[in-house]
Amino acid sequence: MNFDKELTDLAKEVVEKNRIAGRRISTAESCTGGLVAAALTEIPNASDVLDRAYVTYSNEAKIEMLGVSEDILATLGAVSEATAWAMAQGALSRSGADVTVAISGIAGPGGGTEKKPVGTVVFARALKDEAKGPMVADTHHFGDLGRAEIRRQAALVALRLLLP
C-alpha cells in the first residue's frame, strides 16, 4: 500500500518530535477510521511513541470504549466539539499516552445537515499534563471534497495536533 506522501511526511515528523519530547500518543478516531494511526504505523519504530489507537465509529463504541456520555451524544451529536473532547479525554484516561487526539465528522457523501454539512469535522487534543498546553477543541468545515479527501484532510489536521 502506498500512503500519501504528505501524510507520511507529517506522520514521520510526529513520531520523531514526540520521541525527542519523550511523549507517548494515542488516537480516538471516528470518520477517519484509523487513518491517523495507519499513517503513524507506516513510520519505522512508531511503537516508540504510539501507545494505542481507538476506532470508535459508532456511538456505542464511543460510549463503551471511551466513556463518552450518552447525554452528550443525544444532545449534541457525535459530530460536536463536546463529543470530540470526551473522546480525547477517554482515550487519554484509558491509555499510557501523554497526548491524544480525537476526530469525529461527516465524510459523506450523505449524512450532512444544514447545520452540519458534509465536510464538517471536529477535533480535540488532550494532554496528560494540561500545564504543557491549552485544551484544543475545534471544528473544521472542509466542504464537500469527496469522502477520501475529507478523511485525508482530517488526518492531516489530527497529525498536526499531535506535534509537541
C-alpha positions in Angstrom: 0.0 0.0 0.0 1.4 3.4 -0.9 0.5 6.1 1.5 0.1 9.7 0.6 3.5 11.4 0.8 2.1 14.4 2.7 0.5 12.1 5.4 3.6 10.0 5.6 6.0 13.0 5.9 3.8 14.6 8.7 3.5 11.2 10.5 7.3 10.9 10.4 7.6 14.4 11.9 5.1 13.5 14.6 6.9 10.3 15.5 10.4 11.9 15.6 9.3 15.0 17.6 7.3 13.1 20.1 10.2 10.6 20.5 12.6 13.5 21.3 10.0 15.0 23.6 9.6 11.7 25.4 5.9 11.7 24.7 3.5 8.7 24.1 0.5 9.3 21.9 -2.9 7.8 21.3 -5.7 8.4 18.9 -9.5 8.3 19.1 -10.9 8.2 15.5 -14.3 8.1 14.1 -14.7 9.4 10.5 -11.0 8.8 9.7 -11.5 5.1 10.6 -7.9 4.7 11.8 -6.2 6.6 9.0 -4.2 8.7 11.5 -2.9 5.5 13.3 -2.3 3.9 9.9 -0.2 6.8 8.8 1.8 6.7 12.1 2.4 3.0 11.8 3.9 3.5 8.3 6.9 5.0 10.1 9.6 2.6 11.4 9.8 2.5 15.2 6.4 4.3 15.6 5.9 2.0 18.6 8.4 4.2 20.4 5.6 6.8 20.7 2.3 5.3 19.6 0.6 3.7 22.6 -2.7 2.7 21.1 -5.5 3.8 18.7 -9.2 3.6 19.1 -11.5 3.5 16.1 -14.9 4.3 17.6 -17.1 4.6 14.5 -20.5 4.0 16.2 -21.9 5.9 19.1 -22.0 2.6 21.0 -18.2 2.3 20.5 -17.7 5.9 21.7 -19.7 5.1 24.9 -18.2 1.6 25.6 -14.6 2.2 24.6 -14.1 5.8 25.5 -16.7 6.5 28.1 -18.4 9.3 26.1 -21.7 10.3 27.8 -24.9 9.2 26.2 -26.3 12.6 27.1 -23.6 14.4 25.1 -24.3 12.2 22.1 -28.1 12.5 22.4 -28.0 16.3 23.0 -25.1 17.5 20.7 -24.5 14.5 18.4 -21.4 12.6 17.5 -20.1 15.5 15.4 -19.6 18.1 18.2 -16.7 19.6 20.0 -18.1 18.2 23.3 -18.1 14.7 21.8 -14.5 15.1 20.4 -13.3 16.4 23.8 -15.0 13.5 25.6 -13.4 11.0 23.1 -9.9 12.6 23.7 -10.3 12.5 27.5 -11.5 8.9 27.3 -8.5 7.8 25.2 -6.1 9.7 27.5 -7.5 8.2 30.7 -7.6 4.6 29.2 -4.1 4.7 27.7 -0.5 5.3 28.7 -0.4 8.3 26.4 0.8 11.8 27.3 -1.2 13.3 24.4 -4.2 12.2 22.4 -6.2 13.5 19.5 -9.8 12.7 18.7 -11.6 13.1 15.4 -15.3 12.9 14.5 -17.0 14.2 11.4 -19.2 13.8 8.3 -17.2 12.5 5.4 -20.2 12.0 3.1 -21.5 11.6 0.6 -24.6 11.5 2.8 -25.2 12.3 6.4 -24.9 16.0 6.4 -27.5 18.5 7.6 -27.9 22.3 7.1 -26.2 22.9 10.5 -23.6 20.1 10.0 -22.9 19.7 6.3 -20.7 17.1 4.7 -17.1 18.0 5.4 -17.7 19.1 9.0 -15.1 17.6 11.2 -14.4 18.2 14.9 -11.1 17.7 16.6 -9.9 17.7 20.2 -6.4 17.3 21.7 -6.0 16.3 25.4 -2.7 16.4 27.3 -1.9 14.4 30.4 -0.2 17.4 31.9 -2.6 20.3 31.0 0.1 22.8 32.1 2.0 21.9 29.0 -0.5 23.3 26.6 -4.1 24.5 26.2 -7.1 22.3 25.6 -7.9 22.2 21.9 -11.4 21.5 20.6 -12.1 22.9 17.1 -14.4 22.5 14.2 -13.2 22.5 10.6 -15.5 22.9 7.5 -13.6 21.3 4.7 -16.6 21.4 2.3 -17.8 18.5 0.2 -14.4 17.5 -1.2 -15.3 13.9 -1.5 -15.1 11.2 1.2 -11.4 10.3 0.7 -10.2 13.9 0.6 -12.2 14.9 3.7 -10.7 11.9 5.6 -7.3 12.8 4.3 -7.6 16.5 5.3 -8.9 15.4 8.8 -6.0 13.1 9.3 -3.5 15.9 8.4 -5.1 18.2 11.0 -5.1 15.5 13.6 -1.4 14.7 13.0 -0.6 18.4 13.3 -2.4 18.5 16.7 0.0 15.7 17.9 3.1 17.7 17.3 4.8 18.9 20.5 
